[in-house]
Amino acid sequence: NSFVVLVGGSGTGKSSLLTCITGTAPCTKGSVRFDGLDTADNRNAFEAVLGYVPQKDIMHDSLTVEQSLTYTAKLRIAHDATRAEINAAVAHAIEAVDLTGREKTLISQLSGGQKKRASIAVELLADPKLFFLDEPTSGLDPGTEKNLMTILSKLSKTKDKTIIMVTHTTQSLDMCDKIIFMGPGGRLCFVGTAQQALMFFQTDSLVNVYNIIAKDPQFWEEQFAHCVESEESEEPEKTGKSELKERKTSGFHQFLYLSLRYAELIKNDIPKLLLTFLQPVLIGFLLYIVSEDDIFDIYESTKSMLFALSCSGIWMGLFNSIQEICKERVIIKREYMANLKLPVYILSKFIIQAFLGFFQSILLTAVFLVTVGKSHSGIFFDSFYLEVFLTVWLTVLASMSMGFIVSSVVKTGDKAMAVAPFILIVQLLFSGILFKLEGVGEWISYLTVSRWSVESLGSIVDLNGMKLRMQEQFPTLEHEAESFF
């Protein structure tokens, strides 16, 4: 039931220490123990009793407070929990952080302090024994900061929590049970109450402690170590009376609720959803406008239009997914600590995006082919409409997969968008349409989506069976078939 605060200036190692304790970064030496048990050897069980709120908010802006907490509860609470139990846990968490009345408010519409409290509510759902917070008061005004500190102090006393918080502010430290002052280089300079700190550093304000430590951190580290040695008495090592229980999770259970949450996020972002489905309609209509009357009859015009259709599918698939993982990086890290299965997370994203791509491909091919108003037999069917649609959908899926790879490698959405033009240029250069591919260029083309997409579309419409434009004037002119199609 202690409220402990790690205090120090920038670069003193506060957040680094917290990441070592929580296990998000490995310790280079020493160990972390909970009730006498080494947490490194009981990783999964330790994470089951741990709550962690990082500096950045760990909630989706497009969900309401209630929706966000409900989906998190379904992911973290035992999968056999009833709907009534989940609703009760959500209501209890909202009440504990004084957000009653804000249940239907979107996260994006909350104030900075309310977002921090909502993030704390997310962690309260699993009823953790240990609560870690990394600078939750950063960027808050003094009044909001005091209210948040009051809530945290109340949680430690009334909800049976041990709270460890990192901060660089000293305004409300009198609410804490214990203060840990750290100096540059990760030096431990003091542990004790606020009053003891004033006496130890011989000052009348805790704000002055920053400058006092900064002048000679090694001196204060040695002074505190000397005080500890003089007060220490031999005590037997504490051992846990009860073992930590490992938390078991169902991959299918996670997949179901991750997919539902992702679908909810897409549904709530109305402008983006409208753009997602308006884009293929506009592209299909634009393709019709630039198409020539002899498309699907003359080789050159048909080949150019199929290339444009392929590029459209690549564009849609890539931009649907290229920011989807990196923008949730902070949330993924926290949920991974709570035993999120990463393959399941990726699969949930892929399935929902595959459905979106399915409808986009229908709209794109339908608008284009219907407006053109021509049809030929395909490879397997009397009309090539279905085969063209399936090829465009596969193009979207493959491009979407490329987008997910980029999104998982880069750290921000801006960096992902910076990579996108390079990927598109590679697809254009090595499609086999703009340039004749030989040697290394041909080998590189085998790794592109555009080559296989264009080759498939050209084979479906039987490009090799079409006439060249010059053959209309010179019927005896021979047209050599391309092995590409």
N, C-alpha and C positions, 0 to 999 in steps of 0.2 A: 504493500500500500504506500510506497514511497514515490514522491515526485522529484526526480533527479534531473538537473540541468547541466549540460556541458557548455561552458562559456569560454570564449577566446576570440582573438582577432582573426582576420583572414590568414590562412596558411598555417594555422597552429595544429591542424590535424584533427579537428572535431569530426568532420564528416568521414574522414578516413577511418577513424576509430569506430564510428558507428557502422560503417560498411563491414568492418572486420567482425564486430560483435554479431551483427545480423546474418553474416555469412554471404553477403553479396560480393565480397572480395575475400580471398584467402589470407589467413594470417601467415606472415613469414617466420614468426617465432611466437612461443607462448601458446595459450589455449583459452577457450571460452567455455565456462562451465555453468550449467543450469541445474540447481539442486544437486551439485556434486557430480553431475554427468557431463562428459565432454560432448559439446554440441556437434563437433565435427564427426563423431561416430554415431550420432543420433540425429542426423540432419533433418530427415522428414518429420520426425516426431517433434523436434524443436520448433520447426516452422509452423506446426499445428497450434502452438501456444503463443505465437509471435504475431504482433501487429506492427506494420511499418508504413509510415506516411513520408514519402520522399519530398524534396523541395518542390517539384512540379506536381500539379494536381493529377490525381490518378482516376479521373472520371471522364466519360465521353460528354462533350458539350451538347450533343444532339439528343441526349436522353434527359428525361425529367429526374428529379431527385429520387422519386419513388421507383421509377423504372431502373435506374442505375443500381440502386440498393437491392432491388428484387433479383436482378440477374446475377449480381455478385453473390447474393445469399444462395441462389440455386447452384452456383459453382462451388461454393466453399462449405456450405452446410451439408450434412450427410444426405446422400441422394434419396434416402427413404423418408426424409422429412415431409410432412404433409403441407398442403398449401396454407393451412391455418397457422402452422408453426413458423413458416417462412414469413407470412404477413405480420405475425406477432414480433418476430426478430427485427423486421424492417421498421415497424412502428416504434419499438423500444429504442433502436439506434437513433432514429430521428428525434425522439423526445430527449435522449441523453445529451444531444449536442444543440438543443434549443432551436431546431429547425421546423417545429410544428407549424403547420400552415403554409409551408413551402414545398409540400410533397409534389405538387403538379407543376412546379416551376422548372424550366429548363436549366441545366447546369450553366449554360452560357449566359443566363440572365441573373445569376447570383453575384453578389459582391465578392471581393477578395476574401474577406473574413468568412463569409458563408461557404465559399468553396472549400476553404481549409476545414471548416467544421463538417462539411459533407464528406470530405476525404477521411476524416476521423470516423465518421459514422460507418463508412464502408468497412473499416478495420474492426469496428465493434461487433459486426455481424457474427463473426466466428468466436466471439467472446474470448479474446486472447488474454493470457496472464501477463504478458510483457508487451509494452507499447513503446515503440521507437518513433520519434518524429525528428525530421531533419529540417531545421529552420522554418517551422510553420508560421512564425510571426513575421517573416521577411516581407517587406513591402506593405505592412499593415499600419494604419494610423494608431496612435497611442491608446485611444479608447477601445478600438477593435482588438488590439493586442492584449489589453488588460482583460477584456471579456473572454478571449480565448484561453488565456492563462487561468482564469477563474474556473472555466469549464474543465480544463485538464486537471487542476487541483481537486475539483469535486469528483472527477472520475476516479482518481487514485484512492480517494477516501471512501466513496460510497459504492464503487463497482468492483472493488477488490483487484485493482490493477497496479502494476509497477510501471511507472512512466519515466522514460529516459528521453530527454529532448535536447537537441543541439540548437544553440542560438548565439547571437552576437550582441543582443540587447540586454540591458541590465535594469529596465524599468520596473519589472514586476517580480524580481527574484525573491522578494520576501515571502511570496506564496509557496516557494519550493522548500522541500524538506532537506535537500542537499544540493550544494553547488560544487561543480568541479571546474576549477580554472586551469586552462591549458595555455602554455607559452609557445613561442615559435619553435618549430622543430619537434612538436609533439611532446613537450616537457610537461610533466604533471607538477603543477605549482601549488595547488591547494585542493582539499576536499573538506567540506563542512557546511555549516549553516551560514546564512547571510551575516548574522551578527558575529560569528566566529571569523568570517572573512575580513570584516572591518577591523577587528582586533589584530588579526594576523598581519595584515598589510599596513596597519596603523594609519588608517584614513577614515574620513567621515562620509565617503561616497563610494559605491561600488564602481562607478564610472571611472574613477581614478585608478582602479586596479589595472586596467589595460596598459596605461602608461608606466605604471610601477613595474609590472612584469616585463614590458618591452625593453626597459633600460638594462635589465640584467636577468634574463630568464634562467640562466644556469644557477645563479645565486639563490633565487626563490625555489627552484627545484630542490637544491641541496638543503635549504632551510626547512622545507616541508618534509623531506625525507628524514631529517634529523628528528623533527617533532614526532613523526610516526614511530620511529625506532624507540624513542623514549616512552611512548605510550603503549606499545605493543605488549601483549601478554600471550603466553602460549595457549592456544586453543586447539582442540582436535578438529581436523578437517571435517567440514560439514558434508554429509552425504544425503542424497535424496531418499525420502521415505517411500516414495512411490515412483515407479518408472514412467518415463514418458511413453505415451501411446502413439504409435505410428498411424498417420491418417491415410486411409485407403480411398482412392478416387477411381471412378469409372470413366474410361475413355469415351464410351458412347454417351454417357450423361453429360460430360463436358462438351462433346461435339454438338449435341442437341441444343444446349442453352447458348453456346457461343454462336451458333448459326442463327438462332432466334434473335439474339442481341444484335448481331451484325445486320440482319434484315430490318430490325427496328431502327437502327441508326440510319440506314439508307432511306427508309420510309419517312423518317422525321426531317431529313434534309431535303425539303421540297424543291428548292431551286436547282440543286445538283441533280435530283432525280428527273426533273423535267428536261434538263439539258441532256441527260443520259439518253433519253428516248427521242428527244427532238433532233439530236445530232445525226443519227442514221437516216431520218426522214429527209433532212436538208441535204445531206451528202448524196443520197440516192437521187434526189431531184436535180441537184447540180450535175451529177454524172449524166443524167438524161439530157440536160441542156447542152452540154458540150459534145454529146455523142453525135455521130454522123448517121445519115439515113441508111447507109449501107452496112451498118454494124450487124454482125453475125452472118454477113454475106461476103464481105471483103476482108482479106487477111489483115492488112495494116491497121485499119480503124478498130477492128475487133481486138487485136492484140494490145493496142494502146489502152482501150477501155477496160480490158481484163486486168491489166497492170494497175490502173487507177482503182479498180474495185478491190484488188488485193491490198494495196496501200491503205485504203480506207479501213479495211478490217484490222490491219496492223496498228493503225493509229488508235482506233477505238479500244482494242484490247490492252495496248500499252498504257494509255492514259487512264483507263479504268482502275488499274491496280498499282501504278508506280509509286503512289504515296500511301497506300493502305496499311503498310506495316510500320514504316518509319515514323508516321505520325502518332502511332500508339506505343512507341518504344518504352516509355516510362510505365505505361499500364501493363505491358507484357512482362517487364522485369518484375513488377510487384506480383502479378498473378503467377509467374513462374516460381517465385518464392513460396507461393501457396499451392505448389504442386501442379501447376498447369502443364499439360502435355503439349509440347510445341508442335509435333506433327498433327495433332488434333486441331490445334489453333489454325495452322496453315490450311488444313483440309476444309475447315468451316468457311474460311475466306474464299477458297477456290470454288466450292460448290455454289455459294451465293453469287459470286461473280460469273460463274458458268451460266447460271440462269439468266442473269442480266445480259450476258453476251448472246445467249440464245434468242432472246426477244429483239435485241439490237440487230442481229443478223437477219431475222425475219423481216424487220422493217426495212433494212437497207436493200436486201435483194428484191423484196416485193415491190417497193417504190420504183427501183431502177428497172426491173424487168417488165413490170406491168406498164409503166410509162413508155418504154421502148416498144412494147407490144409485139415482140417477135419470139418465136420458139422453134427449137430444133430438137431432134432426138438426142438423148444423152448416151452415156456408155451403158447404163443398166436399165434406164427407163425411157418411155416414149417422149417425155419432155425433160429437158435438162434443168428445169427450175429447182427441183429438190436437190439435185447433185451440186448445183451452184450454191444453194443455201448451206448445205452441209460443209462444203469447202470453206465458205466464208466463216462459218461458225468455228471450224477447226483452226482457221487463221487467227480468229479473235482469241481462242483458248491458248494457242501457242504464244501469242504476243502478250496475253495476260500473264502467262507464266514467266516470261522475260521480265515483265514489270514487277512481279513479286520478288524475283531474284534481286533486282536492283534495289527495291524497297527494303529488303532485308539486310543489304550490305551497307547502304548509306545511313546516316543518322538523322537527317532532316528532310522534309519535303522539298525545300529549295534545292538541295544537292541532288535529289532524285530528278527534279525537273531539268537540272543542268545537264544530266547524263542523257536524257531522252532524245535530244536532237542528234547526238552521236549515234545512238542505236538506230534511229530512223534513216540516217545517211548510209549506214552500213547495209541496211535492208534494200535501199534504193540502188546502191552501187553494185551489189552482188546478186541482184534478182535475175540476171541473165537477159534482161530486156533492153536496158540502156546501152550495155556494152557486151561484146562477145567475150565470154569467159574462157580463159585458157590457163593451164599451169596452176600456179598457186591460187589465182583468182577463182578458178573452178572449184578447188578444194575448199576454199573459204565459203563459197556459195552453198556447199552442202550443209553448213551450220546455220544458215539463215532460214527464216520463216518464209520470206518473200519468194525464194526460188521454188520451194515445194508448192506454195500457194498458186503462183502463176502457172507452173507446170501442170498442176491439177486442173485449173480452170481452162487452160488451153487445150488439154486433152478431152475435157468434157464437151466443149463446143466444137471439137474436131477442127482446130485451126489449120492443120495440114491439108484438110479437104477443101479449104476455101480458096478462092481465086485471089491472085494479086491484082491490085488496081490496074497495072499496066496490061494484064492479060485481057481486059475488056477491049483494049485497042489492038493488042497483038495476041490473038488466041493461041498461036503456035508457040508462044513463049513458055518454056518449061519452068515449073515451080518445084524446087527441090524440097522434099519433106525434111523437117527438123526433128532429130532424135529427142530434142528437148520436150516435144509434145507427142 
